Amino acid sequence: MALTEPSQENLERLSIGRILAVDYGEKRIGLALSDPMQVLASPFRTIANEGKKAFIRSVADLVVESGCCCVVFGMPFHLHGDPSPKSRQVSSLIPEIAQKVAVPIFAWDERWTTVSAHRTLHALGESPSRNKERVDRMAAAYILQAFLDRLASVRRSQMPEL
C-alpha cells in the first residue's frame, strides 16, 4: 500500500492489531510496537542501518511476524515545519516499503521525540550518549504513542453519546 494520509476518515477505518513505528536514522533505526488493542506504545528494538534493502526486508518481516495492521514512520521536519533532507530520505523509502507490505503506511511528525527520549533517560539517571540504541527505541515509542493518542481521539469522537 502507498503512504496513507492520517486523516480522520483513514484512522477510523484502521483495523485493530499491533502497529509498528519507525525512527529512521543514518546509523541506527529505532522500532516500537503497540499492544494489539492500540493503547500503549513500547520500545521494541534498535537495528543497525545496513542499507536500504536490509531495512526494507527487516520492516516487511516484522510486519508479518508481529501481525501489524499498519506502519508509522517518524518524519523529521525542521522545527518550523518544513521538510528536512532526512524527511525527504524517509519519504523516498516509503514507496519501496509499500511494495513489500500489505498494510497502510502513515507518516507522523517526529519533532522533539529524541529530545523527549534524552530527557527520560536523564530523569532515570542514565546517560543518553551511552544509551544511543535505547534513545532510538524510545524515540520510536514516542512517535507511536502520539499516533495512538490521535487514533484514540478519533475513535472516541465516533462513539455515540449515552
Long-range contacts (C-beta under 8 A, 24 or more apart in sequence): 1-98, 1-101, 1-102, 1-103, 1-104, 1-105, 2-94, 2-95, 2-98, 2-105, 3-91, 3-94, 3-95, 3-98, 3-105, 3-106, 3-107, 4-70, 4-104, 4-105, 4-106, 5-106, 6-106, 6-107, 6-108, 6-147, 6-150, 8-154, 8-157, 10-104, 11-150, 11-151, 11-154, 11-155, 12-154, 12-155, 12-158, 14-69, 14-70, 14-104, 14-151, 15-69, 16-69, 17-67, 17-68, 17-69, 18-66, 18-67, 18-68, 18-69, 19-68, 19-69, 19-70, 19-71, 19-72, 19-144, 19-147, 19-148, 20-44, 20-59, 20-62, 20-63, 20-66, 20-68, 20-70, 20-71, 20-72, 21-71, 21-72, 21-73, 21-74, 21-108, 21-140, 21-141, 21-143, 21-144, 21-147, 22-59, 22-71, 22-72, 22-73, 22-74, 22-140, 22-143, 23-74, 23-110, 23-113, 23-114, 23-136, 23-137, 23-139, 23-140, 23-143, 24-49, 24-55, 24-73, 24-74, 24-86, 24-89, 24-90, 24-93, 25-49, 25-136, 28-132, 28-133, 28-136, 29-55, 29-58, 29-136, 30-133, 30-135, 30-136, 30-137, 30-138, 30-139, 30-140, 31-62, 31-137, 31-140, 32-137, 32-140, 32-141, 32-143, 32-144, 33-66, 33-68, 33-144, 34-144, 34-148, 36-67, 38-148, 38-151, 38-152, 39-148, 39-152, 40-145, 40-148, 41-141, 41-142, 41-143, 41-144, 41-145, 41-147, 41-148, 42-141, 43-134, 43-137, 43-138, 43-140, 43-141, 44-137, 44-140, 45-137, 46-133, 46-134, 46-136, 46-137, 52-93, 52-96, 55-93, 56-93, 56-96, 56-97, 56-100, 57-100, 59-97, 59-100, 59-101, 60-97, 60-100, 60-101, 63-101, 63-103, 68-103, 69-103, 69-104, 70-103, 70-104, 70-105, 70-106, 71-97, 71-101, 71-103, 71-104, 71-105, 71-106, 72-105, 72-106, 72-107, 72-108, 72-143, 72-144, 72-147, 73-105, 73-106, 73-107, 73-108, 74-108, 74-109, 74-110, 74-113, 74-139, 74-140, 74-143, 75-107, 75-108, 75-109, 75-110, 76-110, 76-111, 77-109, 77-110, 77-111, 79-111, 106-147, 108-143, 108-146, 108-147, 109-146, 110-139, 110-142, 110-143, 113-139, 113-140, 113-142, 113-143, 114-139, 116-142, 117-142
